[in-house]
Amino acid sequence: MPVPVNDESRAGTPPGEEIDFDEPQWDMIDELQSHVHFHARTRFNSLTVFHTRESTLKISPSSRLKEGICTVSAVRMTSRRNLLKIKGMSEAKVEKIKEAAQKILGSSFQTGVQVADKRKRVLQISTGSKSVDGMLGGGFMSQSISEVYGEFRTGKTQLAHTLSVIAQLPPEMGGASGKVTYIDTEGTFRPDRIRAIADRFGVDPEQTLENITYARAYNSEHQMELIQEAGIRFAEEKNFRLLIVDSIMALFRTDYSGRGELSERQQKLAQMLAKLCKLSEEFNIVVLLTNQVQGEFRRIPGRQWRLLQRSSRSVGISYLMRRPHASCCAKASDPRLFPKWFSNLVSWIRIGRGEERVAKLVDSPERPESEGSYKLDEGGWADV
C-alpha cells in the first residue's frame, strides 16, 4: 500500500510523491534483512527508520554491533566497499540496496534555502558559563563535532559532567530536552558529581542519572563498538541529544604505543571520527570529545632528546600538524592526509589566576578566535 511522504521529510522530493512498498526493491530489502538487520517502514523528519523484526533475524548481535547500519541514511553514508565486508553480501545485493536507498531518499543535492532550513534544526547546549557560551555563540552545537583539550585540572571531565545535566534541561535553560550517551575511556565518570550539578539546576538527581546511558570502554576496538551501538540506540530512541567521549585518545595511546604503529592508529582514529561525524549529522546530536595536551620533545644537536616545554598541542592527529594549539587530532606525518572532521570547533582550556580557568576558541567555521573564562565549583562549570 502506498505510503505518502511528508513534504518536509527530505530534499528533492516533489510534493505529494508516494513510495510504493510493494515495488520490487522492497522485496530485495525483505530478502536481505538478515544482512542489513532492519526493515524500513516508518519515516520521521529526514530519516527513514528501520524497525527490527527479531523473530526473523539471523545475523548475530556482535555482527549487528560491528556494522551499525540502522537507517536508510546510514546505507547511503556507508561505502559499497564496507557493505561488501558484511557477511553474505555480494556486489549485486549491495547495488540493489543502494538503489533502494536512493529511491527513498532522493537526490543529495539541495538548494541553499533547504540547507538554511536544515540549519534551523541545530541545537545548542550551554556550558554553564555565560562567558564561554558567548565565545561559542550560545553553546556547543549539534550536527557537528566539538573537541575540548587542555592540561589536567582544567575541568575537561567536569565539563562533560556539566553538559550531561544541562543537555536534559529545556531550551530556555540552555539545554536540548534530551538524553545523553557517555562513553568513558578513563573511568572518571562520577554519579555523585551528576547529583551535585543536578541540584544546582533544581532537577531530580536520580531522574537525571536515569537519562544518562553510560559505558566504560577498555580498548580502542571496544570504544568503536560502543560508538556503533550508540548509533543503534539513536535510531531506536529519538530523544538522544548529546554523545560524550571522555577522552578520545586515551585508549589509542595504550593500544598503539610505538612509532611503527602510528600509521595504523591514525587510520583507526580517522574511521572513528568519520563515524562520529555521520552520527552527529544523521541524528542531530551534539558530539563532545575531550583530550589531553602533550609535552613537546626536541633534540638539540649533539645532545639527547629533552622535554623543552609543555605544549598546547593536543594528543592525536590533525590537518593542523605544526600549528600551535592544534586539535585532537594533531600528529599526522602529512597534514594533507587527514581531513578536518571537527566541523564545529576546537577549544583549548588552561588555568588562569586563582579559581579562574580560560577557554580559547581555536578553530571554528562560524566564530572568530576568542576567549572566555569560567570556574569549577560543586555545580560544575560556572561564571567566575
C-alpha positions as CSV (number, residue, x, y, z in Angstrom):
1,M,0.0,0.0,0.0
2,P,1.5,3.4,-1.0
3,V,2.6,5.5,1.9
4,P,2.6,9.3,1.4
5,V,5.9,11.0,2.0
6,N,6.0,14.1,4.2
7,D,6.9,17.1,2.1
8,E,9.5,18.1,4.8
9,S,10.9,14.6,5.1
10,R,13.7,15.1,2.6
11,A,15.0,17.4,0.0
12,G,14.5,16.7,-3.7
13,T,11.0,15.0,-3.3
14,P,8.2,16.7,-5.2
15,P,5.1,17.5,-3.0
16,G,2.7,14.6,-2.9
17,E,5.2,11.9,-4.2
18,E,4.4,8.4,-2.9
19,I,6.6,5.4,-2.3
20,D,5.1,2.1,-3.1
21,F,6.4,-0.6,-0.6
22,D,5.1,-3.3,-3.0
23,E,7.7,-2.4,-5.6
24,P,10.5,-5.0,-6.4
25,Q,13.2,-3.2,-4.5
26,W,11.3,-3.8,-1.2
27,D,11.2,-7.5,-1.9
28,M,15.0,-7.3,-2.1
29,I,15.2,-5.5,1.2
30,D,12.9,-8.1,2.7
31,E,15.2,-10.8,1.4
32,L,18.3,-9.1,2.7
33,Q,17.0,-8.2,6.2
34,S,19.2,-10.8,7.7
35,H,22.2,-8.8,6.5
36,V,21.1,-5.3,7.0
37,H,19.2,-6.4,10.1
38,F,16.5,-3.7,10.0
39,H,13.4,-3.4,7.8
40,A,12.2,0.0,6.5
41,R,8.6,1.1,7.2
42,T,8.4,4.4,9.0
43,R,9.7,7.9,8.3
44,F,10.4,10.8,10.7
45,N,11.9,14.2,9.6
46,S,14.7,13.5,7.1
47,L,15.3,9.9,8.2
48,T,13.7,6.6,7.3
49,V,13.8,4.3,10.3
50,F,14.2,0.6,10.2
51,H,12.1,-1.4,12.7
52,T,13.7,-4.6,14.0
53,R,11.9,-7.9,13.4
54,E,13.7,-10.1,16.0
55,S,11.9,-13.3,15.0
56,T,13.4,-13.3,11.5
57,L,16.9,-12.0,12.3
58,K,19.7,-14.4,11.5
59,I,22.7,-12.1,12.0
60,S,24.5,-12.3,15.3
61,P,24.3,-9.5,17.9
62,S,28.1,-9.0,17.6
63,S,27.8,-8.5,13.8
64,R,25.0,-6.0,14.2
65,L,27.1,-4.0,16.6
66,K,30.1,-4.2,14.2
67,E,28.1,-2.8,11.2
68,G,25.8,-0.4,13.0
69,I,23.6,0.2,9.9
70,C,20.4,1.4,11.4
71,T,18.7,3.7,8.9
72,V,18.4,4.3,5.1
73,S,20.6,7.4,5.6
74,A,23.3,5.1,7.1
75,V,23.1,2.9,4.0
76,R,23.8,6.0,1.9
77,M,26.6,7.1,4.1
78,T,28.3,3.6,4.0
79,S,30.5,2.9,1.1
80,R,29.9,-0.1,-1.2
81,R,33.3,-1.4,-0.1
82,N,32.3,-1.5,3.5
83,L,28.9,-3.0,2.7
84,L,30.6,-5.8,0.9
85,K,32.5,-6.6,4.1
86,I,29.2,-7.7,5.7
87,K,29.0,-11.5,5.7
88,G,26.7,-12.8,2.9
89,M,26.7,-9.6,0.8
90,S,27.5,-9.7,-2.9
91,E,28.1,-6.8,-5.3
92,A,24.6,-7.4,-6.8
93,K,22.9,-7.3,-3.4
94,V,24.8,-4.1,-2.5
95,E,23.8,-2.4,-5.7
96,K,20.1,-3.2,-5.2
97,I,20.3,-1.9,-1.6
98,K,21.9,1.3,-2.8
99,E,19.3,1.7,-5.5
100,A,16.5,1.2,-2.9
101,A,18.1,3.8,-0.6
102,Q,18.5,6.3,-3.5
103,K,14.8,5.9,-4.4
104,I,13.7,6.5,-0.8
105,L,16.0,9.5,0.0
106,G,16.1,11.1,-3.4
107,S,18.8,13.4,-4.6
108,S,21.5,14.5,-2.3
109,F,21.6,18.0,-3.8
110,Q,19.7,20.7,-2.0
111,T,19.1,24.4,-2.6
112,G,20.6,27.0,-0.3
113,V,17.2,27.6,1.2
114,Q,16.8,24.0,2.1
115,V,20.2,24.0,3.7
116,A,19.2,27.1,5.7
117,D,16.0,25.3,6.8
118,K,18.1,22.3,8.0
119,R,20.4,24.6,10.0
120,K,17.3,25.8,11.9
121,R,17.2,22.4,13.5
122,V,20.6,22.9,15.0
123,L,20.5,22.7,18.8
124,Q,22.8,24.4,21.3
125,I,23.8,23.2,24.8
126,S,25.1,25.6,27.3
127,T,28.4,25.1,29.1
128,G,27.2,26.6,32.3
129,S,29.3,29.7,31.9
130,K,27.9,32.7,30.2
131,S,31.4,33.9,29.2
132,V,32.2,30.6,27.4
133,D,28.7,30.4,25.9
134,G,29.3,33.9,24.4
135,M,32.6,32.7,23.0
136,L,30.8,29.7,21.3
137,G,27.8,31.7,20.1
138,G,25.4,30.1,22.6
139,G,27.0,26.8,23.4
140,F,28.0,23.5,21.8
141,M,26.1,22.9,18.5
142,S,24.5,19.7,17.2
143,Q,25.2,18.3,13.7
144,S,29.0,18.8,14.4
145,I,31.9,17.5,16.5
146,S,33.5,19.7,19.2
147,E,36.8,18.9,20.9
148,V,38.0,20.4,24.2
149,Y,41.6,19.8,25.3
150,G,43.9,21.1,27.9
151,E,46.1,20.2,30.8
152,F,45.0,18.3,33.9
153,R,42.9,20.3,36.4
154,T,41.4,22.5,33.7
155,G,38.0,20.8,34.0
156,K,37.6,18.7,30.9
157,T,35.8,15.9,32.6
158,Q,33.8,18.4,34.7
159,L,32.6,20.0,31.5
160,A,31.4,16.5,30.3
161,H,29.5,16.1,33.6
162,T,28.0,19.6,33.4
163,L,26.8,19.1,29.8
164,S,25.3,15.7,30.8
165,V,22.9,17.6,33.1
166,I,22.3,20.7,31.0
167,A,21.5,18.7,27.9
168,Q,18.4,17.4,29.7
169,L,17.1,20.9,30.5
170,P,14.6,22.7,28.3
171,P,16.0,25.1,25.6
172,E,15.1,28.2,27.6
173,M,17.5,26.9,30.3
174,G,20.3,26.3,27.8
175,G,19.5,22.6,27.2
176,A,18.2,20.4,24.5
177,S,15.5,18.3,26.3
178,G,17.2,15.1,25.5
179,K,19.1,12.1,26.8
180,V,22.8,11.6,27.0
181,T,25.2,8.9,26.0
182,Y,28.5,8.9,27.9
183,I,31.5,6.8,26.7
184,D,34.2,6.8,29.4
185,T,37.7,5.6,28.5
186,E,39.4,6.5,31.7
187,G,36.9,5.5,34.4
188,T,36.4,9.1,35.6
189,F,32.6,9.3,35.5
190,R,31.2,10.0,38.9
191,P,27.4,9.8,39.6
192,D,27.9,12.0,42.7
193,R,29.1,14.8,40.5
194,I,26.0,14.5,38.4
195,R,23.8,14.7,41.5
196,A,25.6,17.9,42.7
197,I,25.2,19.5,39.3
198,A,21.6,18.5,39.1
199,D,21.0,20.2,42.5
200,R,22.4,23.4,41.1
201,F,19.8,23.4,38.3
202,G,17.0,22.3,40.5
203,V,16.3,19.0,38.8
204,D,15.8,15.5,40.2
205,P,19.3,13.9,40.5
206,E,18.0,10.3,40.2
207,Q,16.0,11.1,37.1
208,T,19.0,12.9,35.7
209,L,21.1,9.8,36.1
210,E,18.4,7.7,34.6
211,N,18.6,9.7,31.4
212,I,22.4,9.1,31.0
213,T,23.4,6.0,29.1
214,Y,26.9,5.2,30.4
215,A,29.5,2.7,29.0
216,R,33.1,2.1,30.0
217,A,35.5,1.4,27.1
218,Y,38.6,-0.7,27.8
219,N,40.4,-0.6,24.4
220,S,40.1,1.3,21.2
221,E,38.2,-1.5,19.4
222,H,35.7,-1.6,22.3
223,Q,35.4,2.1,22.0
224,M,34.5,1.8,18.3
225,E,31.9,-0.9,19.1
226,L,30.3,1.3,21.7
227,I,30.0,4.1,19.2
228,Q,28.4,1.7,16.8
229,E,26.0,0.6,19.5
230,A,25.2,4.2,20.3
231,G,24.1,4.7,16.7
232,I,21.7,1.8,17.1
233,R,20.2,3.4,20.2
234,F,19.9,6.8,18.5
235,A,17.9,5.1,15.7
236,E,15.6,3.3,18.1
237,E,15.1,6.2,20.6
238,K,14.7,9.6,19.0
239,N,15.4,11.7,22.1
240,F,19.2,11.5,22.5
241,R,20.8,14.9,22.1
242,L,24.4,14.5,23.4
243,L,27.2,12.0,22.9
244,I,30.3,12.4,25.0
245,V,33.6,10.5,24.6
246,D,35.9,11.3,27.5
247,S,38.6,11.0,26.3
248,I,39.0,10.3,22.6
249,M,42.7,9.4,22.6
250,A,43.4,7.7,25.9
251,L,43.0,4.1,24.7
252,F,44.7,4.7,21.3
253,R,47.8,5.8,23.1
254,T,47.9,2.5,25.0
255,D,46.9,0.2,22.1
256,Y,49.3,1.9,19.6
257,S,52.3,2.9,21.6
258,G,55.2,2.6,19.1
259,R,56.1,4.9,16.2
260,G,55.8,1.9,13.9
261,E,52.1,1.7,14.8
262,L,51.4,5.4,14.2
263,S,50.0,4.9,10.7
264,E,47.5,2.2,11.8
265,R,46.5,4.3,14.8
266,Q,45.8,7.3,12.5
267,Q,43.6,5.2,10.2
268,K,41.6,3.8,13.1
269,L,41.1,7.2,14.6
270,A,40.1,8.6,11.3
271,Q,37.5,5.9,10.9
272,M,36.1,6.7,14.4
273,L,35.9,10.4,13.8
274,A,34.2,9.8,10.5
275,K,31.6,7.6,12.2
276,L,31.0,10.3,14.9
277,C,30.6,13.0,12.3
278,K,28.0,10.9,10.5
279,L,26.1,10.2,13.8
280,S,26.1,13.9,14.6
281,E,24.6,14.9,11.3
282,E,22.2,12.0,10.9
283,F,20.6,12.2,14.4
284,N,21.1,15.9,15.1
285,I,23.1,15.4,18.2
286,V,26.0,17.3,19.9
287,V,29.2,15.3,19.9
288,L,31.8,16.4,22.5
289,L,35.3,14.9,22.6
290,T,37.8,15.6,25.4
291,N,41.6,15.2,25.0
292,Q,44.9,15.9,26.7
293,V,47.8,18.0,25.7
294,Q,51.3,16.6,25.3
295,G,54.8,17.5,26.2
296,E,57.0,18.7,23.3
297,F,60.3,16.9,22.9
298,R,63.1,18.3,20.7
299,R,66.6,17.2,20.0
300,I,69.5,19.6,20.3
301,P,72.4,18.7,18.0
302,G,75.0,16.6,19.9
303,R,72.6,16.1,22.9
304,Q,69.9,13.8,23.9
305,W,66.2,14.4,23.5
306,R,64.8,16.6,26.2
307,L,61.4,18.0,27.2
308,L,61.6,21.7,26.4
309,Q,58.1,22.8,27.4
310,R,54.5,21.8,28.0
311,S,52.9,22.1,24.6
312,S,49.4,23.5,24.0
313,R,49.1,21.0,21.2
314,S,46.7,18.2,21.9
315,V,47.4,14.5,21.6
316,G,46.3,12.8,18.4
317,I,46.2,13.6,14.7
318,S,45.2,16.6,12.7
319,Y,45.5,18.5,9.5
320,L,47.0,21.2,11.7
321,M,50.2,19.4,12.3
322,R,52.6,22.3,13.0
323,R,50.2,25.0,14.2
324,P,50.2,25.9,17.9
325,H,47.1,24.8,19.7
326,A,46.4,22.2,17.1
327,S,43.4,20.0,17.6
328,C,42.9,16.5,18.9
329,C,44.0,15.2,16.2
330,A,47.5,17.0,15.7
331,K,50.1,14.5,14.8
332,A,49.8,13.2,11.2
333,S,53.0,12.8,9.2
334,D,51.4,14.9,6.4
335,P,48.6,17.3,7.3
336,R,47.1,16.8,3.9
337,L,46.4,13.2,4.5
338,F,43.9,13.7,7.2
339,P,40.6,15.5,6.7
340,K,39.1,18.1,9.1
341,W,36.4,16.2,10.9
342,F,35.9,18.8,13.6
343,S,33.1,20.7,11.7
344,N,32.3,22.8,14.7
345,L,35.2,23.9,16.9
346,V,38.3,23.1,18.8
347,S,38.7,24.7,22.2
348,W,41.8,24.8,24.3
349,I,41.4,25.3,28.1
350,R,44.1,26.4,30.6
351,I,44.4,27.6,34.2
352,G,44.1,31.3,34.8
353,R,44.6,33.3,38.0
354,G,43.2,31.9,41.2
355,E,40.0,30.0,40.6
356,E,39.8,31.3,37.0
357,R,40.1,29.0,34.0
358,V,40.3,30.2,30.5
359,A,38.8,28.6,27.4
360,K,40.1,29.6,24.0
361,L,38.3,29.0,20.8
362,V,41.0,27.8,18.4
363,D,39.2,26.8,15.2
364,S,35.5,27.2,14.2
365,P,33.9,27.7,10.8
366,E,31.4,30.2,12.3
367,R,33.1,32.0,15.2
368,P,36.3,34.1,15.4
369,E,39.2,33.1,17.7
370,S,38.3,34.4,21.2
371,E,38.5,33.5,24.9
372,G,36.0,33.0,27.7
373,S,36.5,32.5,31.5
374,Y,34.9,30.1,33.9
375,K,35.5,28.4,37.2
376,L,34.9,25.0,38.7
377,D,32.7,24.5,41.7
378,E,30.2,21.9,43.1
379,G,27.8,22.8,40.3
380,G,30.3,22.1,37.5
381,W,31.4,24.9,35.1
382,A,30.1,28.3,36.3
383,D,30.7,32.0,35.9
384,V,33.8,33.5,37.6
